[in-house]
């Protein structure tokens, strides 16, 4: 028989305002096995914990029930407290009286009744608790960063700086991400390439960093400290180890009409190409959709001109397997597609562009060598209209419900740069709100208005109509002067909402991490654990977690690195002892559990058993690897014979809880 | 007063509070210049309960119900439906006839489709 202590927490007024905590403590005192019951204002405080510790010693408690907040919040705190006075930490149960009771009910009488029932269920479970001992598992001292944009690069550099090996997987042929496409950065207007490319080179030259460019994550197995990742190295038809990046093949390639995605398809590249001059690794790639040799077997020019023999038309996708202790996700973002926004004529006129396209149009390495020209007729635009919040803050099926965060600032930057370089150009910015929280951000926006004379108009553009004379008729509203404006523009720039990269969703499934409804990765705690996912060992860096500008991305990247380093520093980590085990005498060898196990923790072994008639027989039975098992419980549900059970959450314990609730 | 607001909100059937005051409805409205109160003002005036002013205004009959604002509203507020609700409140209250057949010959426009006249009768005549 257990000797159980019950401790009811007020949580200030969080619980006590809706639940009569004294009545709960009083009622639970009468439960079988309960030898001590009390309530206190804050059980998690030091004095609260001391009440528990003292009671354990004084009343020789063998089990403890804390009626407080969610076990996700303070189970670890209370386990540590009971362990400090010699009680096994797994002899403690938490009844959730806050998230699952006081916060969701209004009526004190019913909430109190429910609180008693929840407490009773926890007591019933403690009766069947057994002491558990956590094992340890070693940590592989190597990290994986998925995504080679500024977030991934910064994280990798910081982890390498701490002395650990780190791999970057980048799906494109070069690292650099979106920042490599950006012309200037706010609020200082320094050139993006000038500050990014040194970091790219640093990553390439750091002997601790290994870049897998043009690669993808194919599979992830394992758990914190010991992930096994299958990397798909996509065929680039150029031997990375031989190519020197001389660029001769790209000069001689006869297929020159391939849309150049680095320049947002505003100009063309060749079928064999290096994405941009500062690409890392500076290795060519052949685009199989356009290469004449790969499509028709006729050409081979690149192979002839390559002096080092790097061209390999027969190259295949290659799969390699690596082991990691920590994984950092840095998959980044993309602007949304605007084909559903007919009113802005994006698909009708080449002079209606997105802001990222404008970055390329203004960039020295862009299609016009840095001179801002209309894409349609290559003339200087004299009137440019910027439209904010295209697809952001929407409550319809076309857009995104969130604020994309970066658009206000980059539009102010664009407007300012255009007014500085071409003072004869009139620039209009149609805004709903101008959002500029950030160091020197509002000052930057005010400079655009006050010093550069950018016309900021509170209102939205309703429609853009391309006219036969090449102008764009813009109809918009000016809400402050309550009039409808008609502007003849030469160019319209749309601040498209940003969304997480499409690769994020399948990746989240492989990593068993959570995402929100917009496919942004969910952090373990929105305030206090912003760079960790809820899955141990998986960290989040950059815009994959939410829209972010460069300074914030870099800050988060370093924070994620710090968390990963904290994990890699350890030689071993404590395992969760609440793992599955099979009753070999009951196991019928059906393999149901093996099939449902998401971690590959179950294997089948042939084992010799003594039969009742004193003979021996070899039977096939399930065996769980406790270091790999994460205690999800899928196998216990799948097992038809009831042989599979979970430590700490055994079938009998769960049934006892149900019985207690239904009593 | 509040009864009118309730009646209007009830026949409108959506949530005016979703409006984020972007003005895209007024930006897209082809009748804008004809109106005393513009689509975005309709939404905010109904939200405030200032409905009688709207009911007295000619603007409620200037809306073409072309649904451009409904199509483009990013917040699903659908301003044309707000205007329609106010118009119904006015029509039901007064029982007035805003269009009598004798007025038609003077107003007739060669380009006007017959369907528009039929629609106008349904909307403006009692």
Interface residues (C-beta under 8 A of the other chain):
Chain A: X343 X389 X393 X394 X395 X396 X398 X399 X432 X458 X459 X460 X461 X462 X463 X475 X476 X477 X478 X479 X482 X484
Chain B: X18 X20 X21 X22 X23 X24 X25 X26 X27 X28 X29 X32 X33 X38 X40 X41 X68 X72 X73 X74 X75 X76
